[in-house]
Amino acid sequence: MHLTRLSSKGQITIPKALRDAHDWQVGARLEVIDTVEGVLLKPVVARQSTALPEGLAAIRSRLAYKGPAVSLEDLNAAVLQEATSGLQN
């Protein structure tokens, strides 16, 4: 069991053994979650930022669509046709 104290500023020191076990370095961001059993600290995982063109290219490669490009007008017409055909049934 590890013990710590709450300072007058509301701060606590996480014992070194726990910081080392979780690989929490100076400046690590932790989410504080209030639970029935007490307070839970979870590391905040930084999201990796990707430029829009690279992100879209990655999505396209995962979808592996090999068909022809479809114009926005054709896409809108197909959606409208599908929506109105559902009303007729």
N, C-alpha and C positions, 0 to 999 in steps of 0.2 A: 504494500500500500504506500502511496506517495501523499504527502501532506504539503499544503501551501497556505498562505495567508492572503486575505484581501487587504489591499492598502487603502489609505484614506482617499485616494483618487479612484478607487474602484478597480484597481489593477491587480492581477495575480501573476505569479511567476510559475511557469510550467516546469516541473523538475527536469533536469538535463537528461536523465535516463529516458523519459517519455519523449522529449524533443528528438533525441537521437533515434529512438525506436521508430518514430514516425517520419524521420528525416525532415523535420521542420527547422528551417534556417531563419536567421534574423530577417525580419520583414515579411515572413510568410503570412498570407491572408487566411484567416480562419472564420468560418461562418459559425455564429453562436445560436444554437437551437435550444429552446426551452422545452423540456420533456417532463413527463410525469415523475420520472426518477431523478431528475436533476438537469444539469446543463450539458449539452453535447457540443463539442468542438469538431468541425469538419473543415478540412482544407478546401479552399476555393481554387478550383482548377481553372487556370487561365485559358480562355478560348484562343485558338490559333486563328489569326486573321488572314484571310486570303482575298486578293483582289478579285473583283467581280468577274472579269473575263476568265481568269484561271478557275474560279469556283464553278462557273457555268460549264466550262470545258470538262471539268471533273464529273459534274452531274451527267452531262451528255455521254461521256465515255462509260459511265456505270449503266446508263439506260440502254446503250448499244443500239439505238434506233438507226436502222440502215436505209429507211425509206426516203422518199423525196421530201424536200423542204415544203412546208405548207404555209401559205400566206395568212396573215391575220384575218383578212376578209373571208377566206375559205373556212378558217377555223370558226369564226363567228357564225357563218351560215350553217355549218354543221351542228353547232351547239343549239342554234335557234330551231333548226329542223328537228333535232332530237327532243328538245323541250316541247315543241308543239305536237309532235307525234304522240307523246305521253298523255297529252290532254285529250286526244281523240279516242283513246282506248277506254 
